[in-house]
């Protein structure tokens, strides 16, 4: 989907996963694209302008954007080391001035906390929520919608669950394919029934581009993802099917994983990065109803991702010692 008129677009964080896919689609649609990130250059080609600034630094943002006018801003950056708080996002909005027709913020399903089948109207986690990422995203959304209601800032937010697809920098889909290709057992936490929800990066990008000029987008939050969630076992079997592998699934009680130090959010991983957390799923009917975004079938998206993986993924030297300990009887 492309917008009918060329727009000057700023992508805050356009050099990695979602941002890079978004820049590619914006260029294809004929827009004039600038990326803002901390480096003096980028690998996106000469057709994309570059602004070097730390988005967490309000002064740097004001200086970097002074005198520049953008119709649409896509804000994709979260600083995983320092966090990105609502005040820092507000500083970016203010620095963009009064030329905006859209400020599109990439939020997350994490804003709901735990639970299943969340609607966009559901309450977001409170300001004292213990998990920083969810807290920051929720507080930022509240701030943005206040700016919309009080000052007319043309805000749109998206709340994807696990985003997958080509260029994914997180060790997720590749975690399983790496093991299947060398015929390693796949550890299944508990009984493997924990639900997971996914969004294909290309669907997310199409929704972002659609929101640029859709009259029903302003002032709205959108869940975006597959029409249904899957269990952990279903996920592994789908990953195996697109790779034409026969997975060796080995259930391991979570109590054993925890006792030996297993970490769902870092080393030692046992089921992909963040892939064994309490479930959060959402209802995605609104984005299809309002923006006309029909999600790509999960198996189709995974097959496209696997083809990219085969072309681009470097074979890693993987330490399997923790998994071997889990597999000991």
N, C-alpha and C positions, 0 to 999 in steps of 0.2 A: 504494500500500500504506500502511495506517495502523496505528498501534499501538492496541490495544484500550482502554487507559486513558490518561487525561490525565496528562502529566508536566510538571514544571517543567524547561525546557530553556534552556541558555545557548549561544548561538552566538557564538564569538569571531571577529569579522569577518563580519558578516551583511549588509553594505550594498552589496556588489558582486556579481560574477558568480555563483559557486557559492553563496556565503552567501545572497544575495538569493533565489535560486531555492529554497534549502533552507528559509528562513524562510517563504516562501509555502506550501510543502508542509506544514510543521509546523503552521501556522495552520489550513490546510484540514483537517488531521487532529485538530484540537481541542486542541493542546498550548498551554501557557502559555510564551511565548517572550520571552527577553531577549537583546539583542545587546550585545556589548562591543566598542567601537572607540574611536578617539582623539577623536571629536567629541562635543559635548554633545547632539546631536540626530541624527535619521535620517529618511529619507523613507518609512519602512515603515508608517506609520499609527499611530493611537493605541493599537492593540491590542498593540503590541510595546514592552516596557520597554527603557530605555537605560542602560548603564553606560559612563561615559567613563574610559578608562585606556589607557596604552601597554602592550601585552602584552609588550613586551621589557623592561619595568621591573618587576623582581620585587617591589620595595617597593610600587609603585603597584598591582600586582595584588593583593597581600595586603590592602591598605587598601580597595580597591574591592570585593572579594568578602567581606570580613569580615562574618560574621553571615548571609550569604546561603547558601541551600541549593538545589542543583540536582541532579536525578536524572541528567540527561544533559548532557554538554558536547560540542559539536562545535567542534573547533579547526581553523579554515580559514586562518589568517593566516600569511603569510610576508612579512617586510619585505624588499622587493627592494633597498632602498638600503643597509640596515645588516645584513641577514641576520637570521635567527631561529635561534638555536642550541638544542641539547638542554637546556642549563641553564635557558634561558628558558621552554621548554615545561614542564620539570619544575616550575619555580616556579608555573606556572599550575595544574598538577595539584595541587600541595600547597595552593595557595590555595583550591581548591574543597572541601577538607575530606574528610570520610568519608561523605558522603551519596550518592556517585556509584554509579549502576548501570551507566553506560557513559561512557568517555572516548573519543570517536571522533576520530581524528587524520587530517587530509588530507595524505598523503604524495604520492609521485609515482613513475612508472615510472623516473625518473632515478636512483633508488636502486640500480638494477642496473648502472649504467654503460652501455656499449654492448652490443649483441648482440640476438639474435632469440629469440622464443618463451620468454621467461623464466617460470618457475614461482615461486610464492610461497616455495618452499623454497630458491631459489637464493641464493647469497651476495650481500650488499649491498656497496657500495663501501666501502673502508677509511677510517679516520679521517683519513688524510693525502691523500685524493683531491683533485686540484687544483681541481675545479669546486665552488665553495662551495655552491650550491644542493643538488646531489646529496649532498655530504658532510654538510651540515646535516640533510637529511631522513633519511639513513641513520643518522647518530649518534642522532637523536631517536628513530627506531624502536627501535634497540637499547636506549636508555634506557627507553622505555615498556614494552618486553617484559620488561626486568629488573624494573621495578616490578610488572608483572603476576605474574611468577614468585616474586618475593621478598615482596611485600606484598599481593598479590591485587587490585591496581588493575585494574578491568574495561576493559581497553584493546581497541580495534579500530582497525586502520589500513586505509586505502584507497590504492591505487597506480595512479591513472589516467595514461594517456598524454596526448596533446593533447586538452584538453577543448574542445568546440565547442558552439555553441547560442546562443539569444537572450541578450542582455546581455553577450556576450563583450567585455571591454575591450581585448583584444589585437588588433592589426591583422593578422588572419589571413584568415578567410573573406572579410571585406569588402575586403581587399587585392585579391583577384581579381575580385570583382563590380564594384568601382569601375572597374577597367580594362576589363572586358568591356562595361560599359554605354556606354563612350565608344569602344569598338572599338580599344583599345590592344592591341598584341601582349603575350602572356604569355611571359615568359622562363622557360625550362625549364633548370635547372642540369644540365649534363652531358647524359646520355642520359635523365634523368627516371625512372630505375629504382629510385632510393633509396626504401626502404620507410618508411612512416609509419603510426602507429597512433592511433586516435581514440576518444574516449568522449563520448557525448552527455550534456550536463549534466543532463537530466531522468533519465537512467538512473543517473547517479552519485547524484543526490538520492534517488531511490527506494531505492537500496542503503543509503544512510546511514540513512534512516528505518527500513528493515527491520532494520538492525543494532541499533536501540534496544532491542528486547526479544527478539530471536531467541536462543534458548539456545546455538546453535552459533556465535555471533559472537564471544563473549568470548575474548580471547587470540589472535585470528586476524588475519592480514593478508590483504587481498583485492585481486587485480588486478581492474580493472573497465574494460571498453571493448567495442568492436566485436569480433565473432567473428573477423574477419580484418583484416589490415593491407592497405594499398593503396600502389601506387607514386605518385610525385609526379605523373606524367602521368595516372594514374587519378583522383587527387584533382581535378586541374584539369578533367578531362572531366566528372566528377560535378557539380562546382560549376557548370559551364556548362550541363549538362543541366537542373538544377533551375531555372536562370535562363532557360532557353530561348534560349541564346546559342550562337553558333558561335565557339569560341575560335581565335585565331591563335597557335599554339604555336611558339616560336622557341628551339631549343636553343642554349645558349651554354656553351662549355667552362668548367668551374670555374676552370681556370688563368687564363682571361681575367677572370672575375669577381673573383678574388682579386687579380690584378695591378692592377686598376683601383680596388681598395679596397672591394669589396662586403662587406657586413656582415650575416650571417644573424640577428644579435641586436640590430640597431639601424640607424640611418641610415649609409650609404644601403642601404635594403632593396631586395631584388630578387625575393623569393619569399615574402613574408609573414614575420611576426615568429617567429623560431626554426624556420622550416619547412624549412631546409636544413642539418640537423645529422646526424651519423652515426646510423643507425637504432637504436632501442630498441623492441622489440615484446614482447608478453607473451601467455601463455596465460590465457584468462579463464573457463575452465570452472568453476573453484571457486565463483565468486560466483553462478553460475546453479545449481550443484548444492546449495550450502549455503543461500543466501538467496533462491533462486528468482527472481533478476533476469535476465530475458531481454532482451538488448539490442535497442534500436530499430534498424531497418534504416538503414544509413548514408544512403541516398538520401532516405528518409523524414525523418530528422533534419535533413538539409541543406535539404530543401524547407521545413520549418517555420522553420528559421533564416533562409532567404531571405525568407520572408513577413515575418518580424520586421524584417529589414534594410530592406525596402522601406518599412515604416511608420516606422522610428525612426532610421535611419542618416543622419547629416548628410553632405551632399556636401562633400568636402574639397577644398581647393585643393592639388593634388598637384604636386610638383616631379618631373617625369619626366626631368630632364636626365641623371641617372646611367643610367637605363635606355636612353635614346637613345644614350649613349656605348657601352653594351654592344651595341646593335644595329647600330652602324656596321660596315660591312664593311672 
